[in-house]
Amino acid sequence: MKKYFFIASLLALLSPVAAKAAKVDTLQTYSTAMKKNIKAVVILPEGYDQQKSYPSVYLLHGYDDTYNAWVNYVPDIKKYADEFQMILVCPDGNYASWYFDSPIDPKWKYETYVSLELPGQIDAKYKTIKDRKARAITGLSMGGHGALYLAFKHQDVFGAAGSMSGGVDMTPFPLKWEIAKRLGSYAEYPERWKQNSIVNMTHLLIPNQLALIIDCGKDDFFLGVNSKLHEDLTYHNIPHDYIVRPGAHNFDYWKNAIVYQLLYFHNFFNKA
């Protein structure tokens, strides 16, 4: 009898949890700068309530991917939205935008879209806390570069930022990932490449203004440039978390890394 009572009690406890789960929206947004509709995935936490406001985290995808990459490759992010009670926003940065406003192609203005246009639309549609202290941004690879790039330049929008395996210095890779299509070739425009690489943007920071978490796998081809960024931030007394874990440039690593990033943002939101 006790056995059956235990099973019944367990089912009673689990059934409300099963009934409430993260909701995944595919939102159609509009970019005035690029004059086109752009999709985004928005994950609402369990128990999302119009009477309560939530912090938001923007998750940027990598090169040759799209807005639904995170939810497709890391479905557990729905669970993390529940656990940390935050809204997750996964924008479409096109397959190779690097999240710049391209100086050579006006059709690519993804800095404007992700940092200015999209947050306004998300805040208008969902019950977000409309404050930089409740808004963070992170991403993987190209998206890791993008998250730091946008946060460094728009500290009035984002209060915390992260990067997972980010391409934080593009200059060692002049022929890779279609960066030259966005910036022009490195041979012709070396200063433009340097000015848009994160390792050369730390002068935009002041201590304790932007909360930062940066990580990279020890077998990742971007480890060297991330270590360089860490050293520069340390030299300029910019507080940050820097983590090197076992792993390479793949979703096996990012599935693990995202948990730590979201926990870091959760603690930042609670402290703020």
N, C-alpha and C positions, 0 to 999 in steps of 0.2 A: 504493500500500500504506500509506504514512504517513497518507493521508487517512482510510482506513478504520480504522486503528489509533486515530487521534485521536477519531473518532466513537464507537468502541467504548469508549474510555477515558472520554469524556464521559458516555455513557449509564451506565457503571458508577458514576461519581461521583454522578450525579443520581438513580439508582434508589433508593438508601437514603433520600435526602431525600424522594422521593415516597412511599416506604413509611411514613415517619414524618411525621405532621402533627398540628397541633392538633386536639384532640377537643372537640366542643361538646356539653355536657350541658344538658338542660332539667330543672332540679331543682324538685321540689315541696317547698316549705318551709311552715312553720306559724307563724302569729303568735298567740301567747297573748293579747296585748293586744287584738287585733282579732277573735280567735276565728274565723280563717278560713285556708284554704290560699292561698299566694301562690307564683307561679312565678318562677324566676330562671334566666337563662342563665349557665352556668359554662364558661369556655374553659380547657382544660388544655393546657399547652405541649407541643410535640414532645418525645418521650422522657420524658414524665411517668412518674416512678418512685416507687413506694410507699416506697422506701428513702431517698428524698431529700425534703426539705421546701422549699417555694417561697414567695416573697413573694406578696402578693395586692393587686390594685387593684380597687376597686369603681367601676364606670362607671354614672352615673345618666343616665337619659333626660330629655327635655324635656317640655313641656306637650303634652297631647293625643297622647301616645305610650305605649309599653309596654316591657316587659322585653326584647323581642327587637329593639328599634329599632337598637341599635348593631351587632349582627351582621348585620342585614338591610341597613342603609344603608352600613355601613363594613365589608364582609367582610374587608378587610385586617387588622382587629384580630386575626384568627387568626394571621396571619403575625407580627404584633408580639409576640403571646404567645410564639411560638416564639423569635424573635430575642432577646427580653429575658428569657426563661425565667421568666415570671411567670404566676400564675393570675389571670384576669380574671373578675370577678363582675358581672353586669348584673341588678340587682334590678328588680322592678316597683314603681314609686312611684305606681301608679294614674295616671290621665290628668291629674290636677290636684291632687295632694296638696301640692305645694311642700315635701314632706318635713318637714312639721310634725307635731306632735301637736296636732290642732285643739282649741282651747279651747271650741268651740261644738258639735262633733260627735264623740262618742266612737268612732264607726266609723272615723275617720281618725287613726291613730296611727303615722304612717310614720317619725317620728323614732325612736320606740322600736323599730320593726321593723328599719330599715336599720342603725342604729348599735349595737343591743344584741342583738336576737333573731337576725338573720341571720348576723352574724359567728360566733356560737357554733355555729350549724348547719353553716356552711361549714368551720369549723375541725374539727368532729367528723367530717365526711365525707371531707375531702380533706387531703392532706399539706401543710398550710400552716405557715409559721413563725408561731407564735402569740404575736406581739409587735407592739406599736405601731410599732416601728422597721422592721417588714416588712409594714406594712399602710397603703395609701394610698387616697384617694377623690377622684374628680373627676366632672365631668358638664358637660352643655351646657344653656344657657338656664335653665329651671327647675331642671335638674339641677346647673348651676353654682352657683346659689344653694344648692341642697340640700347639695352637697358641702362648701362652706365652712361652712354653718350647722351641719352635723353634726360636722365636724372641730373647729370652734371650741368647740362645747359638749362634745365627747367626745374630748379630747386624750389620754385614757388608752387610747383604742381606735385612733385614727389618728395616725400620725407625720408624714404628709405629705398635702397636699390641693391640689387644683387647681380651676380654673373656666374654662370656655370660653364666652364670651358670656353670662356669668351675670347673672341679674336680681338684682343685689346690693343694690338699693334699690327696694323696691316702692312707696314712697309717691308717686312721680310717676305711677303707673299704677293709680289706685284702682278703675277699672271694668274692668280687663283680666284675662283668664286665670283667672277664677273664684277669685281670691285671697279675695275677700269671703266666699265660701261657706265658707272654712276659718277665717277670722279675724273675721268680722263686717265690716260696712262701715267704710271709712276715716272717714267722717263721724262715726260713733258711737264708734269705737275708735281714734283716731289714735295713741295711745301704744302700743297693742298692735301696730300696723303698724310703728311705729318700732323697738320692741324686738326685732322679728323680722326686721328688715332688716340685712343683713351690715354695711353701712356704720356701723351703730350698735352693733356687737358687738366692735369691735377691742379694747375694754378687757379682753376675756377672754384676750388674748394677752400673752405675755412674749417678749422677743427670743430667737430660736433654739430655741424650744420646738416649733414646728410649721413644717415646711418648706412653702413656698407658691409656687405658680406660677399666675398669672392672665393670661389673654389675651382679646383682643376684636378684632374686625375694625374697621377705620377707618370703614366705612360702616354699622356696626351701630347700631340705635337704643338699645342698652344701653351704648354707648361712654362717654357722659357719666357714668353712675353708676359704671362701672368705673374711670374716671380719678379720680373722687372717692375711691373706695376706695384706690387706689394712693397718692394724696396723703396720706390719713389714715394709712395704714400707714407711709409714709415719715416723717411727722411724729412718729409714736410709735416710730421706730427699730426697726420690725419688718422684718427681712430678708425679701425676696420677689423673685421674678422677675415682671416685668410687661412684657407684649409686646403691641404693637399691630401687626397685619399687614393688608395689603390684604384686603378681604373684607367680606361682609355676614352677616346672621343666617340661615345656611343650611348644608346638609351639605357643600357645596363647601368652605366654610371649615373645618368641623369635621373633615372627612377629613384635612386638612392639620394642624390643630392637635393632634389626638390623638397624632400621632407625637412631637411635641415634649414633650407632657405625659408620655407613657410613658417617653421617654428621661430626662426629669428624675427620675421616680420610680425608674427603674433605677439612675441614679447615686446617688440618695439611699439606696437599699437597699444598694448596694455600699459606700458610705461608712459606713453604720450598722453 
